[in-house]
Amino acid sequence: MKFSQFPRRQYLQGATPIEAMPRLSHALGGKVNLFVKRDDLLPGAAGGNKTRKLEFCLADALAEGADTIVTCGAIQSNHCRLTLAWSVVEELECHLILEERVAGTYNNEASGNNFLFELMSVKSKTIVDGGSDMMAAMETKAKELRAAGKKPYIIPGGASNAIGALGYAACAEEIINQLNDSRLLIDHIIVPSGSAGTHSGLVVGIKGCSGNIPVSGINVSRKKAEQEELVLDLALETAEKLTIQGSVNADDIVCFEDYVGEGYSKPTDSMIEAVEMFARNEAILLDPVYSGKTAAGLIDLVRNNHFPDGANVLFLHTGGSPVLYAYMDTFRAS
Ligand SMILES: *Cc1c(COP(=O)(O)O)cnc(C)c1O
C-alpha cells in the first residue's frame, strides 16, 4: 500500500506493542490465547487510536494552509482530546463542538477528557443537544472563524473519513509485519466499531497486504445492519483512495450489536466486569465507552465458544482510559 502519496505527519515512534494476555486467557478457561495490540500506548496526551488518524488528517489540514482546527465528538470525546493535543503540538487553534448525547449529562466541572480540554486550553467549546447535525454545527463555527480572518479546517467526528481511515490501514500493515517478525499466527482480530474509521481502515489494510485475518467489530452505539453499512461504505472509499478497489466486500464486514446495552456511553454490567478483569489480570486500563464494551464482547465470544479451541485472538486496545475517572461512581457502586 502506498501511503507516501498522502500528506502525513509523524506522531508514532515505531510500532505499538503486541502483548500476550496469559492471565486473562487462563481466567477465561484457557480455551483461546488472547493478545492485545497496545494502541492505548500511542503517543499523544493520554494515548489512544485517534493519533494514527490524525497523522493524516492534520497533515492534510497543514497542506491546505489551515491555522485552525474545528472538530466534534461526545462530551467526553477521546477524539476531541487528541485533536486538541496534536493541535497544541502543531501550534494550531482548536475549537470543539460537543454533543450531549445523553440529555442532562454535560457538566462543565466533570473529570476525564472534559478536564483535559481545559488543561490543554481549548480555544472554544460549543455544547449542542444530542441528535444535532454536527457537520452543520462545525460549518457554522468555521464560517464564524473565517469571518474573523482564520483559516479553519474541519475534521469530522472520530476523524472517520477516508483520510483518517488511512491511519488504520497503515496499522494493519504494522500488525502484519509484527506478526511475521515474531512468527505469531493470529486467527481473529476484535476491534471497537464506533465512527468506523478504525474498523474500516483495518479491514482495508489487512486486505491490502493479503493478511487474511478476519476482523470483527463490536458496536458501541448502532444496530448491526446500520453499523455494517457505515463500515462498508467507508472501507470502499478508503480502498479506492489506496487504489486497491475490489479487494473489500460486504462479507468482510462483521459487527456485533449485543454489547451496547441501553445506548452509547451508558454503562453495562458486562462492561464493568471486562474493565475489572483486564485491570486485575493484566493491569491494562480500558474505558467504559469503547474498549470496555469491546472487551465485554470479546469475553462473551470466548465464553460462548465463538472461536475454535486454541485460537489466537488479538484485541485492539484503542485507549480511552481518562474516561474512567468520569465513571468512578459506576465502578464503586458495582
Ligand atoms: C474513537 C474511539 C474508538 C472508536 O473508533 P472509531 O474509529 O470511531 O470507530 C474506540 N476506542 C476509543 C477509546 C476511542 O476513542
The ligand as an ORCA input file, in Angstrom:
! r2SCAN-3c Opt
* xyz 0 1
  C     -12.921      6.752     18.930
  C     -12.637      5.584     19.768
  C     -12.969      4.290     19.331
  C     -13.725      4.020     18.079
  O     -13.011      4.215     16.909
  P     -13.826      4.613     15.593
  O     -12.783      4.759     14.581
  O     -14.556      5.876     15.925
  O     -14.782      3.517     15.293
  C     -12.618      3.230     20.130
  N     -12.000      3.405     21.301
  C     -11.684      4.619     21.769
  C     -11.020      4.717     23.086
  C     -11.992      5.743     21.015
  O     -11.695      6.951     21.498
*
